[in-house]
Structure formats: structure tokens, C-alpha cells
Amino acid sequence: MGGSASQLPKEQLAEYQELTFLSKQEILLAHKRFNELTKDERNPPTRVPMDKILALPELKSNPFRKRICNVFSTSEVKDGSLTFEDFLDLLSAFSDSATLEIKSHYAFRIFDFDDDGTLDGGDLEKLVNCLTGDTDDTRLTQEEMRQLISNILEESDIDKDGTVNLSEFQHVISRSPDFVSSFKIVL
């Protein structure tokens, strides 16, 4: 990467500013935090394992933390590990400056647990369990879950195919005024 491990070359900083919704200060802070995740290593890896990313305070209590890592990871082995560029993409999508279109696109991908391009009953059940907690005390009954998924599809499934596609999801999100402000991660 040129320069010491703790410094980001100016050319690269400028390029990252053009490619993300992050400010110069946010990119420099992200670089510092990413380097802290690899500080104990003799030869810092180009990828940080998912378990180290999940330990970040900003993600630790997010019920979708593993899905977030998997969606933003460019790893060919699909292990949720992140490069610095993956990390920047994640922070950019969750930044205050990211557009509704970008945020809703990534939210959809995070909620699409089986990565098939639609939110079906299985995805919606996993989504609800992530939000309510998947314990005996918090888990919905089968009937409650069935009714909730039915209500979600009734409200969101415009073409009535039994799933929610990206454009249907974005339509629903566009009517949710607090979505943009709540879909964020700040270092």
C-alpha cells in the first residue's frame, strides 16, 4: 500500500473519497480502525477475518452482523472476511451520506438470507427472528409467524408472486421516513 501501515497514501485517499460516501476524516478513521484489527499480526493480512469485524463495538449488538459481513465480503471462499475496500464499502453504505437507493439495496441484500434475489417466507422468518431474538422467550409461535409473514407479503408483494423483490422492497422503504436515519453505522 505504499507508506507505513498506519498511513494512507494521498492518491488512494482521493480515490476512496470519489468511490464512497465518506469524508476524508471518515476514511482516515476507517483506515486506523481497520489497521487496529490487524495490529497483533506480524504480517498484517489484506483481509480481516469475520470474527474480528464482528467484535467491533459498532457491529457487536447488530442482529444482522454476520449477514452484513457476508454481503460486503468479496472473499471467494465466502467466509465473511473483509479487505479494507470491503470495509469502506460497508461504512459507505451505512453512512449518513448514502442515498436511500444505496441503503435500501444493501438492506435488501442483507435480508435476502438465501441470496436468491427475493425475500420469501424463509427470509422473512429469519428476518423476524433476528429482530425479535431467536430464543424460547422471544420467538413467535408458528401461527404468529405465519400471520406476520402473510401481513408483510400483503403489504409489500405488489405483483402477488409470494415474494418481495428489490423494487417492491424499495417501494416499501420509500414510505418509511426513518429508514435512512436508522440504517447506519458510525465509527
Secondary structure as GFF3:
##gff-version 3
##sequence-region A 1 187
A	DSSP	alpha_helix	10	19	.	.	.	ID=ss1
A	DSSP	alpha_helix	24	37	.	.	.	ID=ss2
A	DSSP	beta_strand	47	48	.	.	.	ID=ss3
A	DSSP	alpha_helix	50	54	.	.	.	ID=ss4
A	DSSP	alpha_helix	57	60	.	.	.	ID=ss5
A	DSSP	alpha_helix	65	72	.	.	.	ID=ss6
A	DSSP	beta_strand	82	83	.	.	.	ID=ss7
A	DSSP	alpha_helix	84	93	.	.	.	ID=ss8
A	DSSP	alpha_helix	100	111	.	.	.	ID=ss9
A	DSSP	alpha_helix	121	132	.	.	.	ID=ss10
A	DSSP	alpha_helix	142	156	.	.	.	ID=ss11
A	DSSP	alpha_helix	166	174	.	.	.	ID=ss12
A	DSSP	alpha_helix	179	182	.	.	.	ID=ss13
###
